[in-house]
Amino acid sequence: MNKGFGVTVTVSRLGETKTAPLVVVALDEQDAELVAVQAAGPDASAETLRQLTDEEVEAYGLDLKAHGTAKVLPILNL
């Protein structure tokens, strides 16, 4: 069963590193990191912060039936 996760993704390109918070729909923490890396591209790494609560899943508008969904957050608010 899919769950919602808070993940940070870091992308390094041309000597510049950027980090962004995401919420993703995945099976587990490892899968959440894979989803985030696939969304960010080949120079990315990811770290799962935690599983989201049901209230957070609803607030972020995540559809738990849509495995692989990723949404970038403007700020980290987990």
Contacts in CASP RR format, 6 or more apart in sequence:
PFRMAT RR
TARGET T0000
AUTHOR 0000-0000-0000
METHOD contacts of the structure
MODEL  1
MNKGFGVTVTVSRLGETKTAPLVVVALDEQDAELVAVQAAGPDASAETLR
QLTDEEVEAYGLDLKAHGTAKVLPILNL
1 27 0 8 1.000
1 64 0 8 1.000
2 25 0 8 1.000
2 26 0 8 1.000
2 27 0 8 1.000
2 64 0 8 1.000
2 65 0 8 1.000
2 66 0 8 1.000
2 67 0 8 1.000
3 25 0 8 1.000
3 26 0 8 1.000
3 27 0 8 1.000
3 28 0 8 1.000
3 51 0 8 1.000
3 52 0 8 1.000
3 57 0 8 1.000
3 64 0 8 1.000
4 23 0 8 1.000
4 24 0 8 1.000
4 25 0 8 1.000
4 26 0 8 1.000
4 32 0 8 1.000
4 51 0 8 1.000
4 52 0 8 1.000
4 56 0 8 1.000
4 57 0 8 1.000
4 62 0 8 1.000
4 64 0 8 1.000
5 23 0 8 1.000
5 24 0 8 1.000
5 25 0 8 1.000
5 26 0 8 1.000
5 29 0 8 1.000
5 32 0 8 1.000
5 48 0 8 1.000
5 49 0 8 1.000
5 50 0 8 1.000
5 51 0 8 1.000
5 52 0 8 1.000
6 21 0 8 1.000
6 22 0 8 1.000
6 23 0 8 1.000
6 24 0 8 1.000
6 32 0 8 1.000
6 48 0 8 1.000
6 49 0 8 1.000
6 50 0 8 1.000
6 51 0 8 1.000
6 52 0 8 1.000
6 78 0 8 1.000
7 21 0 8 1.000
7 22 0 8 1.000
7 23 0 8 1.000
7 24 0 8 1.000
7 32 0 8 1.000
7 33 0 8 1.000
7 35 0 8 1.000
7 36 0 8 1.000
7 46 0 8 1.000
7 47 0 8 1.000
7 48 0 8 1.000
7 49 0 8 1.000
8 19 0 8 1.000
8 20 0 8 1.000
8 21 0 8 1.000
8 22 0 8 1.000
8 46 0 8 1.000
8 47 0 8 1.000
8 49 0 8 1.000
8 76 0 8 1.000
9 19 0 8 1.000
9 20 0 8 1.000
9 22 0 8 1.000
9 36 0 8 1.000
9 37 0 8 1.000
9 39 0 8 1.000
9 40 0 8 1.000
9 44 0 8 1.000
9 45 0 8 1.000
9 46 0 8 1.000
10 17 0 8 1.000
10 18 0 8 1.000
10 19 0 8 1.000
10 44 0 8 1.000
10 45 0 8 1.000
10 46 0 8 1.000
10 47 0 8 1.000
11 17 0 8 1.000
11 18 0 8 1.000
11 19 0 8 1.000
11 20 0 8 1.000
11 40 0 8 1.000
11 41 0 8 1.000
11 43 0 8 1.000
11 44 0 8 1.000
12 43 0 8 1.000
13 43 0 8 1.000
20 40 0 8 1.000
20 72 0 8 1.000
20 73 0 8 1.000
21 72 0 8 1.000
21 73 0 8 1.000
21 75 0 8 1.000
21 76 0 8 1.000
21 77 0 8 1.000
21 78 0 8 1.000
22 36 0 8 1.000
22 39 0 8 1.000
22 46 0 8 1.000
22 70 0 8 1.000
22 71 0 8 1.000
22 72 0 8 1.000
22 73 0 8 1.000
23 52 0 8 1.000
23 56 0 8 1.000
23 60 0 8 1.000
23 62 0 8 1.000
23 70 0 8 1.000
23 71 0 8 1.000
23 73 0 8 1.000
24 32 0 8 1.000
24 35 0 8 1.000
24 36 0 8 1.000
24 39 0 8 1.000
24 68 0 8 1.000
24 69 0 8 1.000
24 70 0 8 1.000
24 71 0 8 1.000
25 35 0 8 1.000
25 62 0 8 1.000
25 63 0 8 1.000
25 64 0 8 1.000
25 66 0 8 1.000
25 67 0 8 1.000
25 68 0 8 1.000
25 69 0 8 1.000
25 70 0 8 1.000
26 32 0 8 1.000
26 34 0 8 1.000
26 35 0 8 1.000
26 67 0 8 1.000
26 68 0 8 1.000
27 67 0 8 1.000
29 48 0 8 1.000
29 51 0 8 1.000
30 48 0 8 1.000
32 46 0 8 1.000
32 48 0 8 1.000
33 46 0 8 1.000
33 47 0 8 1.000
33 48 0 8 1.000
34 46 0 8 1.000
35 67 0 8 1.000
35 68 0 8 1.000
35 70 0 8 1.000
36 44 0 8 1.000
36 46 0 8 1.000
36 70 0 8 1.000
37 44 0 8 1.000
37 45 0 8 1.000
37 46 0 8 1.000
38 68 0 8 1.000
39 70 0 8 1.000
40 46 0 8 1.000
49 78 0 8 1.000
50 78 0 8 1.000
52 60 0 8 1.000
52 62 0 8 1.000
52 78 0 8 1.000
56 78 0 8 1.000
57 64 0 8 1.000
60 71 0 8 1.000
60 73 0 8 1.000
61 71 0 8 1.000
62 69 0 8 1.000
62 71 0 8 1.000
63 69 0 8 1.000
END
